[in-house]
Structure formats: structure tokens, C-alpha cells
Amino acid sequence: MTTKKFLLEEKDIPERWYNIVADMENKPMPPLHPGTREVITGEALAPLFPEELIRQEVSQEKWIDIPEEVRDMYKIWRPTPVFRALGLEKALDTPAKIYYKYEGQSPSGSHKPNTAIPQAYYNKQAGIRKITTETGAGQWGSALSFACNQFGIECEVYMVKISFHHKPYRKTMMNTWGANVIPSPSNLTEAGRSILAKDPDSPGSLGIAISEAVEMAAQNDDVNYALGSVLNHVLTHQTIIGLEAVKQMEKVGDMPDIVVAPFGGGSNFAGLTFPFLRMNLEEGKQIRCIASEPASCPKLTRGQFRYDFGDAVGMTPLIPMYTLGHNFVPAPIHAGGLRYHGAGAIVSQLLHDNLIEARAHMNKEVFEAGVLFARTEGIIPAPEANHGIATVIAEANRCKEEGRSETILFNLCGHGNLDMKAYEDYFAGKIVDHELTSAEIDASLAMLDTPTL
Ligand SMILES: *Cc1c(COP(=O)(O)O)cnc(C)c1O
């Protein structure tokens, strides 16, 4: 009988996160101050983040100890399983062996609690009373609500107003964990009031919601802010995924030739791939790591490597990133987690150095892949995860053409059980392909006045 899933025990939960910066020949370039454009130091972040997270953000140490309290909390859903996608392999009639790491069994349904839990923990240690954040589709907001609740911290989530109305169950989920969810733009902040003065019916955006959450945190000593992707410490926390997966692939007795993950700001991609990339950097292995993005938001495949703001308003530090320009407004695709204009500094540097690859996929192909997966493997994937599955299918088909039996591992970073609207639209023929013209991308990038790299 062929084994379907490869499990670890609680005692196998890794004791340290992996910080890939230690192994990078070309380190990511430092962030710049949004006003002066000088290199900023960690201290500039002190009004928003606890000291330990700032230390991790700039750390060059290879391994970072995971606090015992965090490992205890991880036990609620970790270790997560690695499955062999036998049903999908059969449907594709491919000689490739396909495996997936399933992060959808966390309480909020995605990989995001892997960083929400340590972020809440370090804030609690620092005596913080409340954490503010933004959320679009609601995955990050619900993960942080859960984490804050576990550590007895108040949580205030600025949720993009249009999503607040479109995704009522995500809001209820956050309320269940005790969070206060505020539709953004709101009247509670200067940033929100100024937007509402100009446009009382503003549907909101992630950029505006970030501005509101940051303003709230910056004004109060006992309030901090938390981010769910992009930053170095977030990527480092997510390596728990790949560290477990390496142990599981050792159990399988087969190391992957290809590791695939969907890409929004880079956290779940980094999480699964960095521990495999470590083997490339340290042991000379040649594992291909592929990031999958939407053709409608193609920062990795068609963006430019240059300094840009993390938010839409231009309040955050400038980060060296592959970007489509911070003013770029992605089409309203259902994979809300991938609708972000830029990529984190570490992954951007790795792509620039050709140490990782990227693929873009059209919308219909993405949902076709997700439905095939649901019908062959059972789990209904998050729309974001469907992008990774589209890449996996393309690689498995190539293996078939070339008659090669390669091993592919991908990150099923979340389930789609709260994304039924997306699947409903797909079955109703309402999913449309968006491919940007070069002129559209050039126009967005032409609005930047920041240094190219
Ligand atoms: C947030 C999210 C993403 C995108 O964010 P990354 O930081 O790139 O991982 C992808 N998938 C799911 C399910 C998400 O919740």
C-alpha cells in the first residue's frame, strides 16, 4: 500500500526558526527612511514593534530559538501533515511524484498563525496592551485575532470596507476570538477622516487600512502594530513549515526536485522553500524553488527591482523590492492575499540573484487547477493556493512530456472553505482573465521617483 500522509509528532516541532540571511552571499539591502531616504536603523521601528521582533528583523544569525510558550501554542495545529497527491498524479497521468504540505488545519485556516502567535507572544512579553493591524480578505486579521486572544492582548483590525461587507464570516470569526473589527476608512483616525472627507463612500484599500492601523499604534505607548507578510521576521517565523517538511521528506525517503508556493508578499513561499534553499546554498543541492503569482499582479515576473513603499500612501520605509509601483491597484481577483504590489526584501534579492524562479498564471487556469485538486484530493484550496497548484500541474505535465519522474512539493497554504463566493463565480463563468499590458505596468512604474537597483 502506498503511504498517503507523512506525519510528525509534537516533539518533532522544530526548536529554531531558520534565518536565510545568514547564508545569502548578497544580503538584502537596508530599508530607507520615507522622508530623508537615509538608511534607517532598527530603532526607527520601536514605536510599532517590540524589541525582540526588531532584533529578528535585522538579525544575521542563522538560527533563532523558538520560545517554549510559542512551541506549546503551535501544538494546537502543528506539526502539519505532508500528503502525497496520489489522486492528482493519477488524474494527470504523470510520472512525477507530487507532495503537499497542508497549512489549512490551523484554527484560522492558513499558514498565518505561524507568525501571528510569536508576534503576539513577544508583544505580551513587552507589556503591550493592544495590537492593531489591517486586513483585506480577512486571513491575516483572523490569524492575529486568534493569537492575541491566546495571549490576552486586545486586537483591533482595520478591515478594508468593501471586504468588511463582502466577507461577513471572516469578521464574525475575528469577533469570536474577541477582536474589534473596524471598517476602513473609519472616523477613528486622521488618515481615515481625511479619506472620508474627500470620498465619504470610499470602499477602502489595504494601503488606507495600513495607514489607520499604524497611526493608532504610533500614538499610544501601550499599543503596537503587526504585519502578516513581507518583513524579514515574518518570513523567518514561517520557516517552521519547511523545517518540518524537510523532516517529512526524509521520512518519505525522497528530496524534492521542485518546491512550489503561491506568492503574495512572500511569507508562505519563504516558509516552505527557505529550508530547502539552505541545502542549495550550503550543500550545493539544486532544488528549484518556484513562486506562483497572478498574471494580474505580476511583480516577480514583470515588475522592477527598486526601492518602493510598502503601503499605498507612502508612510512606510522604502524597501528594496520587486514592485509594480505602490500606486498599482490590482484587479479585484478572489485571491485577495496575492493582491499586493511588491515582494519582501529577502525574496526580491534571491530572485535578483537567480536563486529562485517565478511563474504567473491566468485566473481561469488557476480555478481549473483548484477544482481538479478538490475533486482528486478532497481538500478545497484557498484561491491563493490554486496559483501554486497551477504551477505544479504545468511542471507535472512537463515531466510527462519528457518522461521524467521528478519529485514536486508544494504549499497548500490554506483551505478555501470561507471562499465559496470565488468558486461560485467560477462555476457561473464569471471568472475572467486579466493580463496587464506593458504600457499599464510602465505607467505605474513611471510614477515612482525612488532608486532602481
Ligand atoms: C495571506 C495569504 C497568502 C499570501 O501571503 P504570503 O505572505 O505571500 O504567504 C497566500 N495564501 C493564503 C491562504 C493567505 O492567507
The ligand as an SDF file (V2000), in Angstrom:
LIG
                    3D

 15 15  0  0  0  0  0  0  0  0999 V2000
   -2.0260   35.8270    3.1180 C   0  0  0  0  0  0  0  0  0  0  0  0
   -2.1090   34.6320    2.2730 C   0  0  0  0  0  0  0  0  0  0  0  0
   -1.2760   34.4450    1.1490 C   0  0  0  0  0  0  0  0  0  0  0  0
   -0.2830   35.4680    0.6720 C   0  0  0  0  0  0  0  0  0  0  0  0
    0.6590   35.9060    1.5700 O   0  0  0  0  0  0  0  0  0  0  0  0
    2.1720   35.4040    1.6150 P   0  0  0  0  0  0  0  0  0  0  0  0
    2.8000   36.2670    2.6160 O   0  0  0  0  0  0  0  0  0  0  0  0
    2.7630   35.5590    0.2460 O   0  0  0  0  0  0  0  0  0  0  0  0
    2.1290   33.9760    2.0320 O   0  0  0  0  0  0  0  0  0  0  0  0
   -1.3920   33.2890    0.4130 C   0  0  0  0  0  0  0  0  0  0  0  0
   -2.2940   32.3470    0.7580 N   0  0  0  0  0  0  0  0  0  0  0  0
   -3.1030   32.4740    1.8340 C   0  0  0  0  0  0  0  0  0  0  0  0
   -4.0710   31.3740    2.1320 C   0  0  0  0  0  0  0  0  0  0  0  0
   -3.0370   33.6160    2.6120 C   0  0  0  0  0  0  0  0  0  0  0  0
   -3.8430   33.7420    3.6860 O   0  0  0  0  0  0  0  0  0  0  0  0
  1  2  1  0
  2  3  1  0
  2 14  2  0
  3  4  1  0
  3 10  2  0
  4  5  1  0
  5  6  1  0
  6  7  2  0
  6  8  1  0
  6  9  1  0
 10 11  1  0
 11 12  2  0
 12 13  1  0
 12 14  1  0
 14 15  1  0
M  END
$$$$
